[in-house]
Amino acid sequence: MKSLFFKFSLLTLLGLLSYTPALEVQEFQGQATYFAKSSMELGRWGARMSEAQKKQVQARLKNRLEKTYVLNFNKEESVFNEEEKLDAMSGATDSWGKNFSPGEQYKNVKENKLVQSQEFYGKRFLVKDELLSLDWQMGKESKQIGQYLCFKAMALIPKTDLKWYDFSWGDLRRAAQKETDSTSTESTMPEIEMVQVEAWYTPQIPVGHGPGEFWGLPGLILEVSAGNTTMLCSKIVMNPKEKLKIEAPEKGKVITKSDYKETITAKMQEMRDNRGRRRS
């Protein structure tokens, strides 16, 4: 009888040890909200404008200069997306700016994989490529962001790699120069414009994620400044009660980053040529 009782007690104990409450096996997840602010780059056009005109343009472009993003992440994957909002003046979404803004972005830091949904004039693309290569220089400086202790890291990145989904009319000039150089016997290498990136990450959240293209530090990136844009984390929720959806987008024509850049540049060239023919 004692032997039988002992076996029953042992089985009961093993059963209790093997049982883990649902909360303890919950997948590690987090959600970070970022506020992004950009300054205007008016170039030579801006030099001819008064301060009042600059303020008017800045107010009109507020939706493009100030944005809110959400980053959902687990240990290996993340999804980064913009919170859509109405134009403050017209009450409509910024459809023109949407053509050259980053779409829903999935990153897998373990597999070095990027999957990003991009819409360009009604056509959907699915950009599949490697993550941006970042050679971080770790610093010793630290500062507090909210309740998190953060450390500084710096990197230099080619602007074309950082803004592959964007377009400027200078892209057409560079594309034309590239064609000229390819037919010339004395071609010269174009100058590569570099962007300095300053990031602040916290080891208190030990994941290699960050907003936008940025990743690869030993802690979640809470603040990053690159060119004329700064993104700052304003809220973090760790292991929310409701499970987050962290999956790669699936719809669209599959394409690489470089091919996508060439596609939108060629389309803008076509649009400019058509406009020129209508005027003549």
Phi, psi and chi 1 to 4 in degrees:
 res  aa     phi    psi   chi1   chi2   chi3   chi4
   1 MET       -  -43.6  178.8   65.1   73.4      -
   2 LYS   -62.2  -40.2  -72.4 -176.9  178.6  179.8
   3 SER   -62.7  -41.4  176.5      -      -      -
   4 LEU   -65.1  -41.6 -178.2   62.5      -      -
   5 PHE   -63.8  -39.8  176.9   76.5      -      -
   6 PHE   -64.2  -44.2  174.8   78.5      -      -
   7 LYS   -61.6  -41.4  -70.5 -179.4  179.7  179.2
   8 PHE   -64.2  -41.9  176.5   78.6      -      -
   9 SER   -65.1  -39.8  -61.0      -      -      -
  10 LEU   -65.3  -42.7 -178.1   60.3      -      -
  11 LEU   -64.3  -40.3  -72.5  171.9      -      -
  12 THR   -62.9  -42.8  -57.3      -      -      -
  13 LEU   -64.1  -44.0  178.7   60.7      -      -
  14 LEU   -62.7  -37.5  -70.2  173.2      -      -
  15 GLY   -64.4  -40.3      -      -      -      -
  16 LEU   -67.9  -38.7  -72.5  172.3      -      -
  17 LEU   -67.6  -34.3  -69.8  174.4      -      -
  18 SER   -79.8  -14.9   63.3      -      -      -
  19 TYR   -85.2  126.0  168.7   74.3      -      -
  20 THR  -123.5  126.5  -54.4      -      -      -
  21 PRO   -56.4  153.0  -22.7   32.1      -      -
  22 ALA   -58.4  -34.6      -      -      -      -
  23 LEU   -66.3  -30.6  -72.9  176.2      -      -
  24 GLU   -76.4  -26.1  -67.7 -177.6   15.6      -
  25 VAL   -98.2    4.8  -62.4      -      -      -
  26 GLN   -59.6  137.6 -178.4 -175.4   27.7      -
  27 GLU   -62.1  135.9 -179.0 -175.9    4.6      -
  28 PHE   -65.6  121.4  169.7   86.1      -      -
  29 GLN  -142.8  160.7  -69.0 -171.1  -34.7      -
  30 GLY  -154.7  159.1      -      -      -      -
  31 GLN  -134.1  124.7 -176.9  178.0   81.5      -
  32 ALA  -119.1  133.0      -      -      -      -
  33 THR  -105.2  131.8  -57.8      -      -      -
  34 TYR  -120.3  140.1  -66.1   84.3      -      -
  35 PHE  -105.7  124.6  176.9   71.8      -      -
  36 ALA  -111.6  135.2      -      -      -      -
  37 LYS  -133.1  130.5 -172.2  168.6 -174.9  177.7
  38 SER  -118.8  148.3  -58.0      -      -      -
  39 SER   -93.6  155.3   57.9      -      -      -
  40 MET   -74.5  142.2  -71.8 -170.0  -59.0      -
  41 GLU  -115.0   91.5  -66.4 -178.1  -23.5      -
  42 LEU   -92.1  -16.9  -63.2  174.6      -      -
  43 GLY    59.5 -145.3      -      -      -      -
  44 ARG   -66.1  -29.3  -71.4  176.9  -65.3  178.4
  45 TRP   -61.7  -40.3  178.5   52.9      -      -
  46 GLY   -68.4  -25.9      -      -      -      -
  47 ALA   -65.6  -22.3      -      -      -      -
  48 ARG   -93.5    1.6  -60.6 -167.5  -65.9  -91.1
  49 MET  -100.4  147.7  -61.2  172.7   64.1      -
  50 SER   -78.8  166.9   66.4      -      -      -
  51 GLU   -62.7  -36.5  -71.8  -57.3  -45.3      -
  52 ALA   -64.0  -41.0      -      -      -      -
  53 GLN   -66.5  -38.4  -72.2  173.6  -38.4      -
  54 LYS   -63.3  -41.5  -71.2  179.8 -177.1  178.5
  55 LYS   -65.4  -36.8  -72.1 -179.0  179.2  179.0
  56 GLN   -65.8  -43.6 -171.8  177.2   23.4      -
  57 VAL   -64.7  -41.3  171.4      -      -      -
  58 GLN   -62.7  -39.9 -171.6  167.8    3.8      -
  59 ALA   -65.9  -38.8      -      -      -      -
  60 ARG   -68.4  -31.5 -174.5   66.0 -174.4   85.2
  61 LEU  -100.1   18.7  -62.8  178.9      -      -
  62 LYS   -55.0  -40.5 -175.4  178.8  177.1   66.5
  63 ASN   -65.4  -25.1  -94.7   20.1      -      -
  64 ARG   -88.3  -25.2  -63.1 -169.9 -161.9  178.7
  65 LEU   -90.9  -23.1  -61.2  173.9      -      -
  66 GLU  -129.0  118.9  -62.7  179.6    4.9      -
  67 LYS  -135.9  157.3  -64.5  176.2  178.1  -72.0
  68 THR  -119.6  132.7  -58.0      -      -      -
  69 TYR  -125.3  157.0  -63.6   91.1      -      -
  70 VAL  -126.0  132.0  174.1      -      -      -
  71 LEU  -115.5  113.9  177.2   72.7      -      -
  72 ASN   -98.9  134.0  -66.5  -26.6      -      -
  73 PHE  -147.8  154.8   60.3   89.2      -      -
  74 ASN  -124.1 -158.5   55.6   34.4      -      -
  75 LYS   -67.6  -32.8  -70.1 -178.3  179.2  179.5
  76 GLU  -116.3  -27.3  -62.2  175.0   -0.4      -
  77 GLU  -118.8  158.3  -55.3  165.1  -72.6      -
  78 SER  -151.1  154.7   68.7      -      -      -
  79 VAL  -129.1  126.9  172.3      -      -      -
  80 PHE  -120.1  128.1 -176.0   70.1      -      -
  81 ASN  -149.3  151.1 -149.8   -2.6      -      -
  82 GLU   -84.3  140.8  179.1 -174.9  -10.3      -
  83 GLU   -81.9  114.6  -79.0 -168.9  -12.2      -
  84 GLU   -73.5  138.7 -167.7  170.3  -83.5      -
  85 LYS  -140.2  160.0   57.6 -175.7  177.7 -179.7
  86 LEU   -78.3  150.5  -63.9  179.3      -      -
  87 ASP   -62.6  131.8 -175.0  -80.0      -      -
  88 ALA   -64.1  -27.0      -      -      -      -
  89 MET   -99.6  -40.3  -62.6 -178.3   70.1      -
  90 SER   -96.7  -19.5   67.7      -      -      -
  91 GLY    78.2   12.7      -      -      -      -
  92 ALA  -119.5  163.8      -      -      -      -
  93 THR   -76.0  155.2   55.7      -      -      -
  94 ASP   -83.7   83.1 -178.3   11.2      -      -
  95 SER   -68.1  -36.9   56.6      -      -      -
  96 TRP   -65.7  -49.2  166.6  -99.9      -      -
  97 GLY   -64.2  -27.4      -      -      -      -
  98 LYS   -63.9  -27.7 -165.1  174.8 -179.7   67.0
  99 ASN   -64.3  -24.2  -71.1  -50.7      -      -
 100 PHE  -123.0   23.3  -50.9  107.8      -      -
 101 SER  -107.8  154.9  -62.0      -      -      -
 102 PRO   -67.9  134.8   23.4  -33.0      -      -
 103 GLY   -88.3 -166.2      -      -      -      -
 104 GLU   -59.3  127.7 -178.5 -178.5    8.4      -
 105 GLN  -122.3  124.1  179.5 -165.9   69.6      -
 106 TYR  -109.1  131.8  166.7   88.2      -      -
 107 LYS  -126.5  140.4  -63.0 -160.4  -67.5  -76.6
 108 ASN  -123.2  105.2 -172.5  -47.8      -      -
 109 VAL   -73.6  -23.3  -63.1      -      -      -
 110 LYS   -73.7  -40.2 -176.3  179.0 -179.7 -179.4
 111 GLU   -96.3    0.7  -61.1  178.0    1.3      -
 112 ASN    54.2   48.3 -170.1   31.1      -      -
 113 LYS  -121.6  134.9 -177.7  170.1   71.7  174.5
 114 LEU  -117.7  134.2  167.7   78.0      -      -
 115 VAL  -133.6  117.8 -178.3      -      -      -
 116 GLN  -132.1  130.0 -171.6  159.3  -39.0      -
 117 SER   -87.8  124.6  174.9      -      -      -
 118 GLN  -128.0  133.9  -70.5  -65.7  130.9      -
 119 GLU  -113.7  127.6 -173.6  173.7  -25.1      -
 120 PHE  -130.4  109.1 -175.9   71.5      -      -
 121 TYR    49.0   51.7  -77.6   99.9      -      -
 122 GLY    84.3   -6.9      -      -      -      -
 123 LYS  -105.1  132.6 -173.1  170.3 -177.0  178.5
 124 ARG   -98.9  132.8 -173.0  170.0  -65.3  -80.2
 125 PHE  -117.7  150.9  -65.6   86.9      -      -
 126 LEU  -120.3  101.5 -167.1   64.1      -      -
 127 VAL   -83.8  120.0 -179.1      -      -      -
 128 LYS  -120.1  124.6  -68.2 -172.1  175.3 -176.4
 129 ASP  -162.5 -177.1 -143.9  -48.5      -      -
 130 GLU   -82.4  160.5  -65.8 -177.9  -13.7      -
 131 LEU   -69.5  156.1  -61.4  177.1      -      -
 132 LEU   -61.2  130.7  177.9   64.1      -      -
 133 SER   -76.4  122.3  178.3      -      -      -
 134 LEU  -126.0  120.9  -67.0  158.7      -      -
 135 ASP   -99.3   85.5 -177.2   17.9      -      -
 136 TRP   -72.8  136.1  -68.8  110.9      -      -
 137 GLN  -105.0  110.9  -56.0  -60.1  -48.5      -
 138 MET   -77.5  133.8  -45.7  -63.6  -77.7      -
 139 GLY  -107.2  174.0      -      -      -      -
 140 LYS  -102.8   -9.9  -65.0 -178.3  178.8  179.5
 141 GLU   -66.6  146.5  -66.0  178.7   63.0      -
 142 SER  -138.9  157.9   65.3      -      -      -
 143 LYS  -158.3  163.4   70.3  175.5 -178.8  178.5
 144 GLN   -96.2  128.2 -159.9   79.7   11.9      -
 145 ILE  -119.9  107.5  -61.6  179.0      -      -
 146 GLY    62.3 -127.6      -      -      -      -
 147 GLN   -94.8    7.6   66.6 -174.1   62.9      -
 148 TYR  -110.1  134.1  -62.6   96.2      -      -
 149 LEU   -83.1  125.6  177.6   63.5      -      -
 150 CYS  -119.8  152.1  -63.4      -      -      -
 151 PHE  -122.0  152.9  -65.7   90.3      -      -
 152 LYS   -91.4  143.5 -175.0  178.1  179.7 -179.5
 153 ALA  -142.6  147.3      -      -      -      -
 154 MET  -126.6  153.4  -55.8  -74.8  -71.2      -
 155 ALA  -154.7  155.4      -      -      -      -
 156 LEU  -113.7  129.7  -84.8  176.2      -      -
 157 ILE  -133.2  136.7  -53.6  171.5      -      -
 158 PRO   -60.0  133.1  -23.3   33.7      -      -
 159 LYS   -59.4  -36.0 -173.6  175.5 -179.0  179.5
 160 THR   -65.5  -30.1   52.3      -      -      -
 161 ASP   -74.9  -33.3  -69.6  -11.2      -      -
 162 LEU   -77.4  -33.7 -171.4   60.7      -      -
 163 LYS  -118.6   44.4  -65.5  -76.6 -170.8  177.4
 164 TRP   -64.0  -23.1   57.0  -93.5      -      -
 165 TYR   -89.3   -4.4   49.9   80.2      -      -
 166 ASP   -98.8  172.6 -159.8   -0.8      -      -
 167 PHE  -145.0  142.4  169.4   82.1      -      -
 168 SER  -138.7  156.0   71.6      -      -      -
 169 TRP   -63.7  -19.2  -66.8  108.7      -      -
 170 GLY   -65.9  -23.5      -      -      -      -
 171 ASP   -61.3  -35.9  -66.9  -24.2      -      -
 172 LEU   -68.1  -39.5  -65.0 -176.1      -      -
 173 ARG   -64.5  -41.2  -68.0 -168.5  -64.9  -88.2
 174 ARG   -67.7  -37.5  -76.5 -173.8  -74.6  -86.6
 175 ALA   -64.4  -41.0      -      -      -      -
 176 ALA   -65.2  -40.2      -      -      -      -
 177 GLN   -64.4  -37.1 -177.0   63.9   44.6      -
 178 LYS   -63.2  -40.7 -173.4  177.0  179.6 -179.5
 179 GLU   -66.8  -39.8  -71.3 -176.2    9.6      -
 180 THR   -63.6  -44.5  -57.9      -      -      -
 181 ASP   -64.9  -32.6  -69.4  -15.6      -      -
 182 SER   -69.9  -23.3   64.6      -      -      -
 183 THR   -99.5   -7.6   57.8      -      -      -
 184 SER   -92.0  144.7  172.5      -      -      -
 185 THR   -79.1  -16.9   55.4      -      -      -
 186 GLU  -119.3   60.0  -62.9 -178.2    1.1      -
 187 SER   -75.0  146.6   60.6      -      -      -
 188 THR  -117.8  147.4   56.9      -      -      -
 189 MET   -73.2  128.7  -68.2  -65.9  -68.6      -
 190 PRO   -68.3  148.5   24.8  -33.1      -      -
 191 GLU   -71.1  132.2 -175.6  178.1  -14.4      -
 192 ILE   -93.7  120.0  -60.4  174.5      -      -
 193 GLU   -80.9  124.6 -176.1  178.6   -6.2      -
 194 MET  -103.8  148.5  -57.2  -64.3  -71.7      -
 195 VAL  -117.9  130.1  174.9      -      -      -
 196 GLN   -87.0  130.2 -178.5  168.5  -85.0      -
 197 VAL  -112.5  131.5  178.9      -      -      -
 198 GLU  -117.8  121.2  178.0 -177.2  -61.2      -
 199 ALA  -123.7  149.8      -      -      -      -
 200 TRP  -125.2  120.8  -66.1   86.4      -      -
 201 TYR  -121.9  156.4   66.2   95.0      -      -
 202 THR  -118.9  120.1  177.1      -      -      -
 203 PRO   -67.4  -10.5  -19.0   32.6      -      -
 204 GLN   -67.5  -21.1  -69.7  172.8 -109.1      -
 205 ILE  -120.4   88.2  -53.9  177.7      -      -
 206 PRO   -77.9   67.6   30.7  -34.5      -      -
 207 VAL  -128.1  153.4  -64.0      -      -      -
 208 GLY   -90.5   29.8      -      -      -      -
 209 HIS   -98.3  166.1  -59.8  -56.6      -      -
 210 GLY  -169.3  173.2      -      -      -      -
 211 PRO   -74.2  149.9   29.4  -35.4      -      -
 212 GLY    58.9 -134.9      -      -      -      -
 213 GLU   -76.3   -7.9  -57.8  -66.6  -55.9      -
 214 PHE   -89.8  137.8  -52.1  106.1      -      -
 215 TRP  -169.6  179.4   69.6  -71.1      -      -
 216 GLY    89.8   14.7      -      -      -      -
 217 LEU  -104.9  159.4  -73.9  168.1      -      -
 218 PRO   -78.6   46.9   28.7  -35.5      -      -
 219 GLY   167.2  156.3      -      -      -      -
 220 LEU   -61.1  132.1 -179.4   66.0      -      -
 221 ILE   -78.9  119.8  -61.9  172.2      -      -
 222 LEU  -100.2  -20.9  -61.3 -170.2      -      -
 223 GLU  -146.9  138.8 -178.8  179.9  -20.9      -
 224 VAL  -148.4  136.3   61.5      -      -      -
 225 SER  -123.4  129.1  -62.1      -      -      -
 226 ALA  -145.7  120.4      -      -      -      -
 227 GLY    62.7 -123.8      -      -      -      -
 228 ASN   -99.0   13.7   68.0  -33.6      -      -
 229 THR  -124.7  137.2  -59.6      -      -      -
 230 THR  -124.8  133.1  -64.2      -      -      -
 231 MET  -117.4  127.3  -74.5 -172.4  -81.4      -
 232 LEU  -126.9  130.4  176.4   63.7      -      -
 233 CYS   -72.7  126.7 -177.5      -      -      -
 234 SER  -108.4  -13.6   58.6      -      -      -
 235 LYS  -159.5  139.5 -180.0 -178.6  177.8 -177.7
 236 ILE  -133.4  132.0  -63.9  177.2      -      -
 237 VAL  -123.2  117.0  178.5      -      -      -
 238 MET   -97.2  136.2  -63.8  -56.5  -60.1      -
 239 ASN    45.8   62.3  -65.0  -39.5      -      -
 240 PRO   -61.1  154.4   22.0  -31.9      -      -
 241 LYS   -59.9  -42.3  -67.4 -179.2 -179.6  178.8
 242 GLU   -89.4  126.0 -172.3  174.0  -19.9      -
 243 LYS   -62.6  135.1 -172.9  174.9 -179.8 -179.9
 244 LEU   -84.4  146.7  -59.5  171.5      -      -
 245 LYS   -90.0  113.4 -178.4 -179.6  177.8 -178.2
 246 ILE  -123.2   86.1  -55.6  175.8      -      -
 247 GLU  -137.2  151.2  -61.3  174.5   -4.3      -
 248 ALA   -73.7  141.1      -      -      -      -
 249 PRO   -62.7  156.6   21.6  -31.3      -      -
 250 GLU  -125.8  -17.1  -61.8  178.0  -19.6      -
 251 LYS   -95.7  140.7  -63.9 -179.3 -180.0  179.5
 252 GLY   129.2  164.3      -      -      -      -
 253 LYS   -73.4  123.1  177.5 -176.0  176.3 -177.9
 254 VAL   -71.4  133.4  176.6      -      -      -
 255 ILE  -157.3  158.6 -164.9  170.0      -      -
 256 THR   -91.6  170.6   63.0      -      -      -
 257 LYS   -62.6  -46.0  -72.8 -171.2  -75.6 -171.0
 258 SER   -66.4  -39.7   59.4      -      -      -
 259 ASP   -68.1  -35.1  -73.1  -16.5      -      -
 260 TYR   -65.0  -42.5  179.3   79.1      -      -
 261 LYS   -60.7  -44.2 -176.8   71.0  174.7  178.5
 262 GLU   -64.6  -36.9  -71.0 -178.9    8.2      -
 263 THR   -63.7  -47.9  -62.4      -      -      -
 264 ILE   -72.1  -31.6   64.3  173.2      -      -
 265 THR   -66.7  -42.7  -59.5      -      -      -
 266 ALA   -64.6  -38.4      -      -      -      -
 267 LYS   -66.0  -41.1 -178.1   62.1  177.6  178.0
 268 MET   -67.4  -34.8  -64.9  -55.2  -67.5      -
 269 GLN   -63.9  -43.0  174.5   71.6   65.7      -
 270 GLU   -62.4  -42.5  178.9 -173.0  -26.0      -
 271 MET   -64.0  -40.3  -68.7  173.3   63.6      -
 272 ARG   -67.7  -39.8 -170.1  173.1   74.0  169.0
 273 ASP   -64.1  -41.3  -68.2  -14.5      -      -
 274 ASN   -64.3  -39.1  -69.8  -20.8      -      -
 275 ARG   -64.9  -38.9 -167.6 -178.3  -58.1  118.8
 276 GLY   -65.7  -36.2      -      -      -      -
 277 ARG   -69.6  -33.7  -77.2 -166.9  -71.6  -91.1
 278 ARG   -69.0  -31.5  -73.9 -163.9  -60.3  -92.6
 279 ARG   -77.1  -28.0  -71.9  176.0  179.3  172.6
 280 SER   -81.8      -   58.8      -      -      -
